[in-house]
Each structure stands twice: as C-alpha cells, then as structure tokens.
C-alpha cells in the first residue's frame, strides 16, 4: 500500500551527499526506518547519506522522532545530523 505523497527534507551534510534540499515522494514505507531502507536502494548517494543512522536524527511533521516512528498520515520527514548547543 502506498501512502500519499509527502515531503522529505535533507539538512547539512545529508543534503550535500544527496544533492537535494527536499523532494516529494510516494512510498510504501510504514516507518521512518522502512523509508530509509527504501531510499538507500535508490542510488549510491542515498546509500552514502544513510550509511550510519547513529549520525542522523529525524523529525516527522517537525517533531523529533525515532526510526521506528510510523509514517501514516505524515506530511513531512526531515533528516539532519545531531545538533550541538552554542
């Protein structure tokens, strides 16, 4: 089952590796982790960006989430490196 289109946003070095700041996709992924697995198979640049999930954080609809978070009803998923205070 394909969930409706949603936006995927990439920040910092994730954006640099993938070469896009955002894209609109359709997916059969049930969770963020499933989405990552799907994206990794697209091209080498995605595989490189998602090679080490411990170096990534994710937000679903602008709320911090885990990789096992469900995507049902999501309008936006964002991937970014951990942030440091300053």
GIVEN-V884793 format. One record per residue. N is the residue number from 1. RES is the residue in one letter. SS is DSSP state (H for helix, E for strand, C for the rest). OMEGA is omega in radians with two decimals (999 if undefined). Layout:
n = (N;N)
res = (RES;RES)
ss = (SS;SS)
omega = (OMEGA;OMEGA)
This chain:
n = (1;2;3;4;5;6;7;8;9;10;11;12;13;14;15;16;17;18;19;20;21;22;23;24;25;26;27;28;29;30;31;32;33;34;35;36;37;38;39;40;41;42;43;44;45;46;47;48;49;50;51;52;53;54;55;56;57;58;59;60;61;62;63;64;65;66;67;68;69;70;71;72;73;74;75;76;77;78;79;80;81;82;83;84;85;86)
res = (X;X;X;X;X;X;X;X;X;X;X;X;X;X;X;X;X;X;X;X;X;X;X;X;X;X;X;X;X;X;X;X;X;X;X;X;X;X;X;X;X;X;X;X;X;X;X;X;X;X;X;X;X;X;X;X;X;X;X;X;X;X;X;X;X;X;X;X;X;X;X;X;X;X;X;X;X;X;X;X;X;X;X;X;X;X)
ss = (C;C;E;E;E;E;E;E;E;E;C;C;H;H;H;H;H;H;C;C;C;E;E;E;E;E;E;C;C;C;E;H;H;H;H;H;H;H;H;H;C;C;C;H;H;H;H;H;H;C;C;C;H;H;H;C;E;E;E;E;C;C;E;E;E;C;C;C;C;E;C;C;C;C;C;E;E;E;E;E;C;C;C;C;C;C)
omega = (-3.10;3.07;-3.12;3.13;3.04;-3.13;3.01;-3.11;3.14;-3.11;3.05;-3.06;3.07;3.10;-3.14;-3.12;-3.11;3.11;3.13;3.05;-3.12;3.01;3.11;-3.08;2.92;-3.06;3.01;-3.08;3.09;-3.13;3.07;3.12;3.08;3.10;3.11;3.12;3.12;-3.14;-3.13;-3.09;-3.09;-3.07;3.14;-3.11;3.08;3.11;3.13;-3.10;-3.07;-3.10;-3.08;-3.09;3.09;3.13;-3.10;2.97;-3.12;3.02;3.06;-3.07;3.05;3.05;3.10;-3.07;3.04;-3.13;3.06;3.12;3.12;3.14;-3.12;3.12;-3.12;3.07;-3.07;3.03;-3.13;3.10;-3.09;3.06;3.07;3.14;3.08;3.12;-3.12;999)
